[in-house]
Amino acid sequence: MKKWILSFVLCLMLLAPVAALAITEEEMQLQQIGTTMGLGQRDVRLVIASIINVALGLLGIVAVVLIIYGGLLWMTAAGDEKKVDKAKGVLTMAVIGLVIILSAYAIARFVVSSLLQATSS
């Protein structure tokens, strides 16, 4: 009796991975619905990486605009020390922001590429 139970358990263990890899009819229908609706088949990790790249690109544009704004403030200060100090402050904060944005881009790119390498088959 014990041998029969052992044989049964071993057969179940050998057949379990086959059942786990099978795609269900619901999953097939969901894939068909997604294709019909025009949803992409891109990997979620790549979509998140694209969103991060776009967000950091927009922040970079904002930093460059602030640098230009600070330069314009300085050029139109006409020797007024308060306006020059304000322009220096804007330029300093914009450059610090740009450094933070570039650091965030480098870190995000490293993390995403490491995740892609670690999870790719």
PyMOL commands that set and color helices and strands:
alter all, ss='L'
color gray80, all
select helices_A, chain A and resi 2-21+25-37+44-75+81-119
alter helices_A, ss='H'
color red, helices_A
deselect
rebuild
show_as cartoon
